[in-house]
Amino acid sequence: MKRVAVLGGGPAGAMAAERLAASGLQTILIDEKLAWEKPCGGGITYKAYEKYPFLFENQVEKRIVTESYIGAHKASSVKLNLNQPLLIFSRRELNQLMLDRAEKAGAQIEKERVTGIVEREKGWTLNTKCGKIDADYMIVATGARNPLRDVGTAWTPEDTMVALGYYIPSSQEHIDIQFLDRLEGYIWIFPRAGHLSAGICGRGETAQQLRLRLERYLDEKGINWKQGQLYAHMLPSLSRKNWRTNRVSGKGWMAVGDAAGLVDPITGEGIYYAVRSGDMASRVITEEGFNPMTAAGVYRGRIEDDFLLDLEFGASFAQKLYLGRFLFKSIPSCIVEYMKRSPRLYELMQDIFSGTQDYLSLRNRLFRNLNGTLNETLVNFIFQRIIPEPPVGMRATAR
């Protein structure tokens, strides 16, 4: 193989390009924006920086946050002390960090737009505004709004969520997470270096309805959103039935990050899965005995074993978790209230924030640990109603 083209310069593409170039492959990364600000919290979980320490060990300006306040409709917020800090970056700074690493490893970085792709007998021709680029293999890291219809995940409107919010010139030391009544989604306020990222994500409502919910909440918090910069974006959030047929790879290509729909269906977290999938795709390509005819199946099998089945299972109860009710209260309201009374539930939420608790083993953990006090028994009862038994064949190992 002579050249691999990486289409997209976010964390997924930059990670893949770094690993490919470091292995000695000729690597070209193409992105029309390169480092740019993205509408999201920008949080890096412990799960991510434990596996990839460079995310923590760098000189890029970031916030190291150890406190979060979690609230819900008709439930006073509870303070969650994070056992493992959450790192919060500006997405522009995070992307630039990873692009710099890719370039240092030897990847060629081109600020250019790919307008189309043509499959050749062995490889691809990429059409750009400035000409054509030939490549023997392709990593698709074009994000949620992938303009290339024949590669990457092919989702329907039911497989997406709207994310919108404001960059607000203000500061605070903690994270705020607020669950709202009858909304499959939530509000966040993340403190970044120099501003707050305050946003909402959800499905089932228009962008205007979500925006009004967010602005009312910020007004109640006394945060002047009118000074902020508005943003909006689409998030992949695949339904359970579409995870199994999700198009993550094909002849001569692999998709990574948002372009493959690899986003947690419950939390909306995508940076870890972007970095992880970019790493795993590059490892398949750089292995001895690489076969472009079988690589697509190898890649899918490995991400299934690593995290894909867990995300698929999470999608099976995401809607019930957000919209379900118990004793005339929403499930998020019940969880927030019982966190104040159950140390074991509190500990579980810490692990969910750190990314160390997977979904496949969650039901078993609840059954083992939440059978003590009356409060814990009630919490266990609620979760057992929501979370189904994992299908036979799905591994249930905590990561």
C-alpha positions as CSV (number, residue, x, y, z in Angstrom):
1,M,0.0,0.0,0.0
2,K,1.4,3.4,-1.0
3,R,-1.0,6.0,0.4
4,V,-3.9,6.3,2.8
5,A,-6.3,9.2,2.6
6,V,-8.0,10.4,5.8
7,L,-11.0,12.5,5.1
8,G,-11.6,14.8,8.2
9,G,-9.4,16.4,10.8
10,G,-11.4,16.0,14.0
11,P,-10.2,13.7,16.8
12,A,-11.1,10.6,14.9
13,G,-9.3,11.5,11.7
14,A,-6.3,13.1,13.4
15,M,-5.8,10.0,15.6
16,A,-6.0,7.7,12.6
17,A,-3.6,9.9,10.6
18,E,-1.1,10.0,13.4
19,R,-1.0,6.3,13.9
20,L,-0.8,5.6,10.1
21,A,2.0,8.1,9.5
22,A,4.0,6.8,12.6
23,S,3.9,3.3,11.1
24,G,5.6,4.6,8.0
25,L,2.6,4.7,5.6
26,Q,2.2,7.7,3.3
27,T,-0.7,9.5,4.9
28,I,-2.7,12.6,3.7
29,L,-5.3,14.2,5.9
30,I,-7.8,16.4,4.1
31,D,-10.3,18.7,5.8
32,E,-11.8,22.0,4.7
33,K,-11.9,23.5,8.2
34,L,-9.2,21.7,10.2
35,A,-9.2,23.0,13.8
36,W,-12.6,24.6,14.4
37,E,-15.0,25.1,17.3
38,K,-17.7,22.5,17.6
39,P,-21.0,22.8,19.6
40,C,-20.5,20.4,22.4
41,G,-19.3,20.3,26.0
42,G,-15.8,19.3,24.9
43,G,-15.4,16.9,27.9
44,I,-12.8,14.1,28.0
45,T,-13.6,11.3,30.4
46,Y,-11.2,9.3,32.6
47,K,-11.8,6.3,30.3
48,A,-10.4,8.3,27.4
49,Y,-7.3,9.9,29.0
50,E,-6.4,6.7,30.9
51,K,-6.2,4.8,27.6
52,Y,-4.6,7.8,25.8
53,P,-2.6,9.7,28.3
54,F,-1.5,12.4,25.8
55,L,-5.0,13.8,26.3
56,F,-4.1,14.8,29.8
57,E,-0.3,15.2,29.5
58,N,-0.1,18.2,27.2
59,Q,0.3,22.0,27.4
60,V,-3.0,22.9,25.8
61,E,-5.3,25.1,27.9
62,K,-8.1,23.1,29.5
63,R,-10.2,22.9,32.6
64,I,-9.9,20.1,35.1
65,V,-13.3,19.7,36.7
66,T,-14.0,17.6,39.8
67,E,-17.6,18.7,40.6
68,S,-20.9,18.4,38.8
69,Y,-24.4,19.3,39.8
70,I,-27.1,17.1,38.5
71,G,-30.8,18.3,38.5
72,A,-34.1,17.1,37.1
73,H,-37.7,18.3,36.8
74,K,-39.2,18.8,40.3
75,A,-36.0,17.5,41.9
76,S,-33.4,19.7,43.6
77,S,-29.9,19.2,42.2
78,V,-27.3,16.9,43.8
79,K,-23.6,17.6,43.9
80,L,-21.5,14.8,42.4
81,N,-17.9,14.8,43.4
82,L,-16.0,13.2,40.6
83,N,-13.6,10.5,41.6
84,Q,-11.8,11.0,38.3
85,P,-11.7,14.6,36.9
86,L,-13.3,15.5,33.6
87,L,-11.1,17.4,31.2
88,I,-12.8,20.2,29.3
89,F,-11.2,21.6,26.2
90,S,-12.1,24.1,23.6
91,R,-12.8,21.8,20.6
92,R,-10.6,24.1,18.4
93,E,-7.7,23.6,20.8
94,L,-8.3,19.8,21.1
95,N,-8.4,19.4,17.4
96,Q,-5.3,21.4,16.9
97,L,-3.4,19.4,19.5
98,M,-4.3,16.2,17.6
99,L,-3.6,17.6,14.2
100,D,-0.1,18.8,15.4
101,R,0.6,15.3,16.6
102,A,-0.4,13.8,13.2
103,E,1.8,16.3,11.3
104,K,4.7,15.6,13.6
105,A,4.3,11.9,13.0
106,G,4.7,12.6,9.2
107,A,1.1,13.0,8.0
108,Q,0.5,15.5,5.2
109,I,-2.2,18.0,6.2
110,E,-4.2,19.7,3.5
111,K,-6.9,22.3,4.1
112,E,-9.1,21.4,1.2
113,R,-12.7,20.2,0.5
114,V,-13.3,16.8,-1.0
115,T,-16.2,17.2,-3.4
116,G,-16.5,13.6,-4.5
117,I,-14.9,10.2,-4.6
118,V,-14.5,7.7,-7.4
119,E,-13.7,4.0,-6.7
120,R,-10.9,2.6,-8.8
121,E,-10.0,-1.1,-9.3
122,K,-7.5,-0.7,-6.5
123,G,-8.2,2.4,-4.4
124,W,-9.8,5.8,-4.8
125,T,-9.7,9.0,-6.6
126,L,-10.7,12.0,-4.5
127,N,-12.0,15.1,-6.3
128,T,-11.2,18.4,-4.7
129,K,-11.5,22.0,-5.7
130,C,-7.9,22.1,-6.6
131,G,-7.6,18.8,-8.4
132,K,-7.5,15.0,-7.9
133,I,-5.8,12.9,-5.2
134,D,-5.3,9.2,-5.6
135,A,-5.2,6.9,-2.5
136,D,-5.0,3.1,-2.0
137,Y,-7.3,3.2,1.0
138,M,-9.6,5.6,2.8
139,I,-10.5,6.5,6.3
140,V,-13.8,8.4,6.5
141,A,-13.8,10.9,9.4
142,T,-16.1,13.6,7.9
143,G,-18.3,13.9,11.0
144,A,-22.0,13.8,11.4
145,R,-22.8,15.8,8.3
146,N,-20.9,13.4,6.0
147,P,-21.5,14.7,2.4
148,L,-20.3,11.4,0.9
149,R,-23.4,9.2,0.6
150,D,-21.8,5.9,-0.3
151,V,-19.4,5.7,2.6
152,G,-19.9,6.0,6.3
153,T,-23.1,5.4,8.3
154,A,-26.4,5.9,6.5
155,W,-28.9,7.0,9.1
156,T,-32.5,8.2,9.0
157,P,-33.9,11.3,10.8
158,E,-34.8,9.0,13.8
159,D,-31.1,8.3,14.3
160,T,-30.2,11.9,15.1
161,M,-30.5,14.5,17.9
162,V,-30.3,18.3,17.7
163,A,-27.6,20.0,19.8
164,L,-27.7,23.8,20.2
165,G,-26.6,26.4,22.6
166,Y,-24.3,29.3,23.4
167,Y,-20.7,30.2,24.1
168,I,-21.1,32.6,26.9
169,P,-18.4,34.9,28.2
170,S,-18.6,33.8,31.8
171,S,-17.0,31.2,34.2
172,Q,-17.7,28.7,36.9
173,E,-15.9,25.9,38.5
174,H,-18.4,23.0,38.1
175,I,-20.5,21.3,35.5
176,D,-24.3,21.6,35.4
177,I,-26.4,18.8,34.0
178,Q,-30.2,19.3,34.0
179,F,-32.8,16.7,32.9
180,L,-36.1,18.2,31.7
181,D,-39.6,16.9,31.9
182,R,-40.7,14.7,28.9
183,L,-37.5,15.3,26.9
184,E,-35.2,12.6,25.6
185,G,-32.1,14.8,26.2
186,Y,-30.7,17.2,28.7
187,I,-29.1,20.6,29.3
188,W,-25.4,21.1,30.0
189,I,-23.2,23.9,31.2
190,F,-19.5,23.1,30.8
191,P,-16.8,25.5,32.0
192,R,-14.2,26.0,29.3
193,A,-11.1,28.1,29.3
194,G,-12.5,31.6,28.7
195,H,-16.2,30.9,28.4
196,L,-19.1,28.6,29.2
197,S,-20.5,26.1,26.8
198,A,-24.2,26.0,27.6
199,G,-26.3,23.8,25.4
200,I,-29.1,21.4,25.1
201,C,-29.5,18.2,23.1
202,G,-32.6,16.2,22.5
203,R,-34.9,14.5,20.1
204,G,-38.7,14.8,19.5
205,E,-38.8,18.6,19.6
206,T,-37.9,21.3,17.1
207,A,-34.7,23.3,17.4
208,Q,-36.8,26.3,18.4
209,Q,-38.5,24.4,21.2
210,L,-35.2,23.2,22.5
211,R,-33.8,26.7,22.3
212,L,-36.6,28.1,24.4
213,R,-36.1,25.4,27.0
214,L,-32.4,26.2,27.3
215,E,-33.0,30.0,27.5
216,R,-35.6,29.6,30.2
217,Y,-33.1,27.5,32.2
218,L,-30.3,30.0,31.7
219,D,-32.6,32.8,32.8
220,E,-33.4,30.9,36.0
221,K,-29.7,30.4,36.6
222,G,-29.0,34.1,36.1
223,I,-26.7,33.4,33.2
224,N,-26.8,36.1,30.5
225,W,-27.1,34.0,27.3
226,K,-27.9,37.2,25.3
227,Q,-24.2,37.9,25.4
228,G,-23.3,34.5,23.9
229,Q,-22.7,33.2,20.5
230,L,-25.5,30.8,19.3
231,Y,-24.6,27.5,17.7
232,A,-26.4,24.4,16.4
233,H,-25.4,21.0,15.2
234,M,-26.6,17.5,14.6
235,L,-25.6,14.5,16.7
236,P,-25.7,10.9,15.7
237,S,-28.0,8.9,18.0
238,L,-28.7,5.6,16.4
239,S,-31.9,3.7,17.2
240,R,-31.5,0.1,18.5
241,K,-32.6,-1.5,15.3
242,N,-30.1,0.5,13.2
243,W,-27.0,-0.3,15.2
244,R,-26.9,-3.8,13.8
245,T,-26.9,-2.6,10.2
246,N,-24.8,0.5,10.8
247,R,-22.5,1.0,7.8
248,V,-19.1,1.4,9.5
249,S,-16.9,-0.1,6.7
250,G,-16.8,-1.3,3.2
251,K,-14.5,-2.2,0.3
252,G,-11.5,0.0,0.6
253,W,-12.7,2.2,3.5
254,M,-13.5,2.4,7.2
255,A,-15.5,5.1,8.9
256,V,-14.6,6.5,12.3
257,G,-16.1,8.8,14.9
258,D,-19.3,10.6,14.1
259,A,-19.1,9.6,10.4
260,A,-19.7,6.0,11.7
261,G,-22.4,7.1,14.1
262,L,-20.2,6.2,17.1
263,V,-21.8,8.3,19.8
264,D,-23.1,7.1,23.2
265,P,-27.0,7.0,22.7
266,I,-27.6,8.0,26.3
267,T,-24.9,10.6,27.2
268,G,-24.2,11.9,23.7
269,E,-20.4,11.5,24.4
270,G,-18.5,11.0,21.3
271,I,-14.8,12.1,21.7
272,Y,-13.7,8.8,23.3
273,Y,-15.3,6.8,20.5
274,A,-13.8,9.1,17.9
275,V,-10.3,8.6,19.2
276,R,-10.7,4.9,19.9
277,S,-12.2,4.1,16.5
278,G,-9.5,6.2,14.7
279,D,-6.9,4.2,16.6
280,M,-8.5,0.8,15.9
281,A,-9.0,1.5,12.2
282,S,-5.3,2.5,11.8
283,R,-4.2,-0.6,13.6
284,V,-6.1,-2.9,11.2
285,I,-4.4,-1.1,8.2
286,T,-0.9,-1.2,9.7
287,E,-0.9,-4.9,10.8
288,E,1.3,-7.4,9.1
289,G,-0.7,-9.3,6.5
290,F,-3.2,-6.5,5.9
291,N,-5.7,-7.5,3.3
292,P,-7.9,-4.7,1.9
293,M,-10.5,-7.2,0.8
294,T,-11.1,-8.5,4.4
295,A,-10.2,-5.4,6.4
296,A,-13.7,-4.0,6.6
297,G,-15.0,-7.1,8.4
298,V,-11.9,-7.2,10.7
299,Y,-12.5,-3.6,11.7
300,R,-16.2,-4.1,12.4
301,G,-15.6,-7.2,14.5
302,R,-13.0,-5.4,16.6
303,I,-15.1,-2.4,17.4
304,E,-18.0,-4.7,18.2
305,D,-15.9,-6.5,20.7
306,D,-14.5,-3.2,22.1
307,F,-17.6,-1.0,22.4
308,L,-20.1,-1.2,19.5
309,L,-22.3,-3.9,21.2
310,D,-22.4,-1.9,24.4
311,L,-23.6,1.2,22.5
312,E,-26.2,-0.9,20.7
313,F,-27.5,-2.2,24.1
314,G,-27.6,1.3,25.5
315,A,-29.8,2.4,22.7
316,S,-32.3,-0.3,23.7
317,F,-33.3,1.5,26.9
318,A,-32.3,5.2,26.3
319,Q,-35.8,6.3,25.6
320,K,-37.2,4.6,28.7
321,L,-34.5,6.1,30.9
322,Y,-35.3,9.7,29.8
323,L,-39.1,9.4,29.3
324,G,-40.2,6.7,31.7
325,R,-42.1,7.4,34.9
326,F,-42.3,5.9,38.4
327,L,-44.8,6.9,41.0
328,F,-45.8,10.0,38.9
329,K,-42.2,11.2,38.6
330,S,-39.8,11.1,35.7
331,I,-37.1,8.5,36.0
332,P,-34.3,11.1,35.9
333,S,-36.1,12.9,38.9
334,C,-36.2,9.6,40.8
335,I,-32.5,9.0,40.1
336,V,-31.5,12.5,41.3
337,E,-33.5,12.2,44.5
338,Y,-32.3,8.7,45.3
339,M,-28.6,9.7,44.7
340,K,-29.0,11.8,47.9
341,R,-30.0,8.7,49.9
342,S,-28.0,5.9,48.4
343,P,-24.2,5.9,48.6
344,R,-24.1,3.0,46.1
345,L,-26.2,4.8,43.5
346,Y,-24.0,7.8,44.1
347,E,-20.9,5.7,43.4
348,L,-22.5,4.2,40.3
349,M,-23.1,7.7,38.9
350,Q,-19.5,8.6,39.5
351,D,-18.4,5.6,37.4
352,I,-20.9,6.5,34.7
353,F,-19.3,10.0,34.5
354,S,-15.8,8.6,34.4
355,G,-16.8,6.2,31.6
356,T,-15.8,3.1,33.6
357,Q,-19.3,1.6,33.8
358,D,-20.6,0.0,30.7
359,Y,-24.2,-0.7,29.8
360,L,-24.0,-4.4,29.3
361,S,-23.0,-5.1,32.9
362,L,-25.1,-2.3,34.5
363,R,-28.1,-4.5,35.2
364,N,-26.1,-7.1,37.0
365,R,-24.2,-4.5,39.1
366,L,-27.5,-2.9,40.2
367,F,-28.9,-6.3,41.2
368,R,-25.7,-7.1,43.2
369,N,-25.2,-3.7,44.9
370,L,-28.7,-2.1,45.3
371,N,-30.5,-4.6,47.5
372,G,-29.7,-3.1,50.9
373,T,-31.8,-0.2,52.2
374,L,-35.4,0.5,51.1
375,N,-34.2,3.3,48.9
376,E,-31.7,1.1,47.1
377,T,-34.3,-1.6,46.6
378,L,-36.6,1.0,45.0
379,V,-33.8,2.2,42.7
380,N,-33.0,-1.4,41.8
381,F,-36.7,-2.0,41.0
382,I,-36.8,1.1,38.7
383,F,-33.7,0.2,36.8
384,Q,-34.8,-3.5,36.4
385,R,-38.0,-2.2,34.7
386,I,-36.0,0.0,32.3
387,I,-32.9,-2.1,31.5
388,P,-33.6,-5.4,29.6
389,E,-31.5,-8.5,30.0
390,P,-28.5,-8.3,27.5
391,P,-29.1,-10.6,24.5
392,V,-27.3,-13.9,24.6
393,G,-23.9,-13.5,22.9
394,M,-23.3,-9.9,24.0
395,R,-20.3,-9.6,26.4
396,A,-21.0,-7.9,29.7
397,T,-17.6,-6.8,30.8
398,A,-17.0,-3.4,32.4
399,R,-14.4,-1.3,30.6
